[in-house]
Amino acid sequence: MARKVFIAATGQDCGKTTTSLSLLHLARQKYKRVGFIKPIGPKPSRYDDFWVDKDAVLVAKVFELEGDIRLMSPVVVQPGDTRKVLDGVVTKAQLEQQLVAACRELEKRCDFLIIEGAGHSGVGSVLGLSNARVARLLDAPVLLISGGGIGHVIDDVSMNLALYKMEGADVRIVMPNKLIAEKRTQTLNYMNKAFADQDFIVHGGFNYSPILAGPTLQHIAKLFNVPLRATQEQARQIIKQTQLAAASTEKVVEILKESTLLLVNSSRDELLVMLATLHHIPEYRAKLSGVLISGANQVAKLTQQVLDDSELPFMRTEQLTSSSFMMVTQNVSKITAEDLEKINMVKALAEQDLDFDLIDSKLD
């Protein structure tokens, strides 16, 4: 049977999928057959003629595991499924049987199996399958990922631990993640002090990285559901800054930072023409990742022609500039299989920051 680990978190966006990718990469250097499963999939994605979770698709493509993809996402939660369970149309026992059977089959095929939870420890409770319960059902040691602070993080970990203890799941490792680099040592020191009387170890995850956190142009285009005029290389470029073009044309150009997505109102013809022209200059090409043109006003015909004839990546939405800016800045970018720069960076950071042998030793 496979060695296995259940990747849990104290909340959304702590870095479960990034950690799963990291451990998959490291485990493949030690074990011949490494697999992945997301028992409860809250993010449906169409794959061929069936539905699977988005994270299962990501892992399958990155690590060439498409042959196991049906097993990798045994329970995919579609809109209305929670009501079906509560109404008794679908039983909790049926879902439990599906995910247990898929996991057992993968255990036969693998030497090391990574099981990724969904959201915080209680997610899935409406189906009778919280993360804590699934970890216990699959008899998988738990690696619990948290944020990178101290006070509120210790509170979050303690609250989540209560549910795992209630379900009889075994938390072996707590991993503070997205740590502030200059506070990393201090944070881990206090985390160790706070949980000195617990059976698990504290193992630091990754430092916060604006590159890993930043979206690509293609991600923003999908967010707004609009076409992106860009080359494939430009579409995959990581956005490090988001700026609102509210100042004068000269001032906007002057304050541009590296790899910026600039939000420009559709009435700013002079600025759009200037940006299209400046993008030919290497200095400004490095600063300007692309432009999101927003607002209900039509872009002037001549301005549109200049944009179309330029190499400047751009997309167009009729949403208000203010609401567009909020959408971009509040959105959390998720890694996709096309984000090659991010994936390669995750693998490199995993080799640098994670002690896989230590983690593996705690799964006995």
C-alpha positions in Angstrom: 0.0 0.0 0.0 1.1 3.5 -0.7 2.5 6.0 1.8 0.1 8.9 1.8 -0.5 12.4 3.2 -3.6 14.5 3.4 -2.9 18.2 2.5 -5.3 20.3 4.5 -5.5 24.0 5.3 -6.9 26.4 7.8 -8.7 28.3 5.1 -8.9 29.2 1.4 -5.8 30.4 -0.5 -3.3 29.1 2.0 -1.4 27.3 -0.7 -2.7 23.7 -0.7 -2.3 23.2 -4.5 1.2 24.8 -4.5 2.2 22.5 -1.7 0.7 19.5 -3.5 2.7 20.3 -6.6 5.8 20.7 -4.5 5.4 17.4 -2.8 4.6 15.6 -6.0 7.8 17.0 -7.5 9.9 16.0 -4.5 8.2 12.6 -4.0 9.0 11.6 -7.6 12.7 12.0 -6.8 12.4 9.3 -4.1 9.5 7.1 -5.2 8.8 5.4 -8.5 5.0 5.7 -8.6 3.5 8.9 -7.2 -0.2 9.8 -7.4 -2.7 12.4 -6.5 -6.3 12.6 -5.6 -8.7 15.4 -4.7 -11.6 13.4 -3.0 -14.0 16.3 -2.9 -13.8 18.6 -5.9 -15.6 21.9 -5.5 -14.3 23.4 -8.8 -15.8 21.4 -11.7 -13.9 21.4 -14.9 -14.9 19.6 -18.1 -12.3 17.1 -19.2 -13.1 15.2 -22.4 -16.7 14.0 -21.8 -16.7 14.0 -18.0 -16.3 16.4 -15.1 -13.3 16.5 -12.7 -12.0 19.1 -10.3 -9.7 21.8 -11.7 -6.8 20.9 -9.4 -6.9 17.3 -10.6 -6.7 18.6 -14.2 -3.7 20.8 -13.3 -1.8 17.9 -11.6 -2.7 15.4 -14.3 -1.3 17.7 -17.0 1.8 18.9 -15.2 2.9 15.3 -14.1 1.4 13.4 -17.0 -1.1 11.5 -14.9 -4.1 11.7 -17.3 -4.5 7.9 -17.3 -5.7 8.1 -13.6 -7.7 11.3 -13.9 -11.1 9.7 -13.3 -9.8 8.3 -10.0 -8.1 11.6 -9.1 -11.4 13.4 -8.7 -14.1 10.9 -7.5 -16.6 13.4 -6.1 -17.1 16.5 -8.1 -19.6 19.0 -6.5 -21.9 20.5 -9.1 -24.4 23.3 -8.5 -27.4 21.9 -6.7 -25.6 18.8 -5.3 -25.7 19.9 -1.7 -29.6 20.1 -1.9 -29.7 16.7 -3.5 -27.7 15.3 -0.5 -29.9 17.2 2.1 -33.1 16.0 0.3 -31.8 12.4 0.3 -31.7 12.1 -3.5 -27.9 11.3 -3.2 -26.8 9.7 0.0 -23.7 10.5 2.0 -22.9 6.8 2.0 -22.8 6.8 -1.8 -20.3 9.7 -1.9 -18.2 8.1 0.8 -18.1 4.9 -1.1 -17.0 6.7 -4.3 -14.1 8.5 -2.8 -12.9 5.6 -0.7 -13.0 3.2 -3.6 -11.0 5.6 -5.8 -8.4 6.2 -3.1 -7.9 2.5 -2.5 -7.4 1.9 -6.2 -4.8 4.6 -6.4 -3.1 3.2 -3.3 -2.6 -0.1 -5.2 -1.0 1.8 -8.1 1.2 4.1 -6.2 4.1 4.1 -3.8 3.3 7.6 -2.5 -0.1 9.3 -2.7 -1.0 13.0 -2.1 -4.5 13.6 -1.1 -5.6 17.3 -1.4 -8.5 18.7 0.7 -10.7 21.6 -0.2 -10.8 24.9 1.8 -10.7 24.8 5.6 -11.2 21.7 7.7 -15.0 21.9 7.8 -15.5 22.2 4.0 -17.7 19.3 2.8 -19.6 19.0 6.0 -22.9 19.5 4.2 -22.1 16.3 2.3 -21.1 14.5 5.5 -17.6 14.6 4.2 -15.6 17.4 5.9 -11.9 17.5 5.2 -11.3 16.1 8.7 -13.7 13.2 8.1 -12.2 12.4 4.7 -8.7 12.3 6.2 -9.9 9.8 8.8 -11.9 7.7 6.3 -8.8 7.4 4.1 -6.6 6.8 7.2 -4.2 9.5 5.9 -1.8 11.5 8.1 -2.5 15.2 7.8 -0.2 18.1 6.8 -2.1 21.3 7.8 -1.2 24.5 6.0 -1.8 27.8 7.6 -1.1 31.5 6.9 2.2 33.1 7.8 1.3 35.3 10.8 1.5 34.5 14.5 -1.5 35.4 16.6 -4.4 34.8 14.3 -2.6 31.9 12.6 -2.2 30.1 16.0 -5.9 30.7 16.6 -6.9 29.4 13.1 -4.7 26.3 13.6 -6.2 25.6 17.0 -9.7 25.9 15.8 -9.1 23.6 12.8 -7.3 21.1 15.0 -10.4 20.7 17.1 -12.3 19.2 14.2 -9.5 16.8 13.2 -9.3 15.6 16.8 -13.1 15.2 17.0 -13.1 13.1 13.8 -10.1 11.1 15.0 -7.8 12.3 12.2 -4.1 12.5 12.8 -2.4 15.8 12.2 1.4 15.2 11.9 2.7 18.5 10.4 1.6 22.1 10.6 3.1 24.2 7.8 2.9 28.0 8.1 3.0 29.3 4.5 3.4 32.5 2.6 5.8 33.7 5.3 7.2 37.2 5.3 10.9 36.5 4.5 12.4 38.9 7.1 10.1 37.5 9.8 10.4 33.8 8.8 12.6 32.7 11.7 10.6 34.7 14.3 7.3 33.4 13.0 8.4 29.7 13.1 10.0 30.2 16.5 6.7 31.5 18.0 4.7 28.8 16.2 7.0 26.1 17.8 6.5 27.7 21.2 2.7 27.9 20.8 2.4 24.2 19.9 5.3 22.8 22.0 3.0 20.4 23.8 1.5 18.9 20.6 2.4 15.7 18.8 2.9 17.4 15.4 5.9 19.3 14.1 6.0 22.8 12.7 7.7 22.9 9.3 8.0 26.2 7.4 6.5 26.4 3.9 7.3 29.0 1.3 8.0 32.7 1.7 5.4 35.0 0.2 6.3 35.5 -3.5 4.7 38.2 -5.7 5.5 36.1 -8.7 3.5 33.1 -7.4 0.7 35.4 -6.2 0.6 37.4 -9.4 -1.9 36.5 -12.3 -1.0 36.2 -15.9 -2.7 38.2 -18.7 -4.6 35.1 -19.8 -5.9 34.7 -16.2 -7.2 38.3 -16.2 -8.8 37.7 -19.6 -10.6 34.6 -18.3 -11.6 36.5 -15.2 -13.4 39.1 -17.3 -14.4 36.6 -20.0 -13.0 38.8 -22.8 -10.6 38.1 -25.7 -6.9 38.9 -25.2 -4.9 40.4 -28.0 -1.4 39.0 -27.2 1.1 36.5 -28.3 1.3 33.2 -26.4 4.4 34.4 -24.6 2.8 37.7 -23.7 -0.4 35.9 -22.4 1.7 33.9 -20.0 3.6 36.9 -18.6 3.2 37.3 -14.9 1.7 40.6 -13.7 3.6 42.0 -10.7 1.8 45.3 -10.4 -1.7 46.6 -11.1 -2.0 50.3 -11.6 -5.0 52.5 -12.4 -4.4 55.2 -15.0 -6.0 58.1 -13.2 -3.3 60.7 -13.6 -2.2 62.7 -16.7 -0.6 60.8 -19.6 2.9 61.9 -18.7 2.5 61.1 -15.0 1.0 57.6 -15.8 4.0 56.8 -18.0 6.4 58.2 -15.4 5.2 56.0 -12.5 5.0 52.7 -14.4 6.6 49.9 -12.5 8.0 46.5 -13.6 5.5 44.1 -15.2 2.4 46.3 -14.8 -1.1 45.7 -15.8 -2.5 49.1 -16.5 -6.2 49.8 -16.3 -7.1 52.6 -18.7 -10.6 54.1 -19.3 -11.7 53.8 -22.9 -12.0 57.6 -23.3 -8.2 58.1 -22.7 -7.3 58.1 -26.4 -4.1 60.0 -26.0 -2.8 57.7 -23.3 -3.7 54.5 -25.2 -1.9 55.8 -28.3 1.1 56.8 -26.1 1.3 53.3 -24.6 1.1 51.6 -27.9 4.0 53.7 -29.1 6.1 53.3 -26.0 5.7 49.5 -26.0 8.2 49.4 -28.9 10.9 50.7 -26.5 12.5 47.8 -24.4 12.5 49.9 -21.2 8.8 50.4 -21.3 8.1 46.9 -22.7 9.5 45.5 -19.5 7.3 47.8 -17.4 4.1 47.3 -19.3 2.8 43.8 -19.3 -0.5 44.8 -20.9 -3.5 47.1 -20.8 -7.1 46.4 -19.6 -9.3 49.0 -21.4 -12.5 49.5 -19.4 -15.6 51.6 -19.6 -18.8 51.9 -21.7 -17.5 54.6 -24.1 -16.3 53.4 -27.5 -12.6 53.5 -28.2 -12.0 56.1 -31.0 -11.6 54.5 -34.4 -8.1 55.8 -35.0 -7.0 54.9 -31.5 -8.3 51.3 -32.0 -6.4 51.1 -35.3 -3.2 52.2 -33.5 -3.7 49.5 -30.9 -4.4 46.8 -33.4 -1.3 47.7 -35.4 0.9 47.7 -32.2 2.5 44.9 -30.3 0.9 46.0 -27.0 -1.1 43.3 -25.3 -4.6 44.5 -24.5 -8.1 43.4 -23.6 -11.4 45.2 -23.5 -14.3 45.2 -21.0 -17.3 47.5 -20.8 -17.3 47.3 -17.0 -16.6 50.5 -15.1 -13.0 51.2 -14.5 -13.4 51.3 -10.7 -15.2 47.9 -10.5 -12.7 46.4 -13.0 -9.8 47.6 -10.7 -11.5 46.0 -7.7 -12.0 42.7 -9.5 -8.4 42.5 -10.5 -6.9 43.5 -7.1 -9.2 41.3 -5.1 -8.9 38.2 -7.3 -6.5 35.5 -6.1 -4.6 33.9 -9.0 -4.6 30.1 -9.1 -1.9 28.2 -10.9 -2.9 26.6 -14.2 -1.0 24.0 -16.3 -0.1 26.8 -18.7 1.7 28.8 -16.1 5.1 27.2 -16.9 7.1 30.0 -15.2 5.2 29.5 -11.9 5.3 25.7 -12.0 9.1 25.7 -12.6 9.5 28.2 -9.8 7.4 26.0 -7.4 9.6 23.0 -8.2 12.8 25.0 -7.6 11.5 26.5 -4.3 10.4 23.1 -3.2 13.9 21.7 -3.5 15.2 24.8 -1.7 12.7 25.3 1.1 11.0 21.9 1.9 12.7 19.0 3.7 10.9 16.1 2.0 12.7 13.4 4.0 11.6 15.0 7.2 8.0 15.3 6.0 8.1 11.8 4.7 9.5 10.5 8.0 6.4 11.9 9.9 4.0 9.9 7.8 4.9 6.5 9.3 
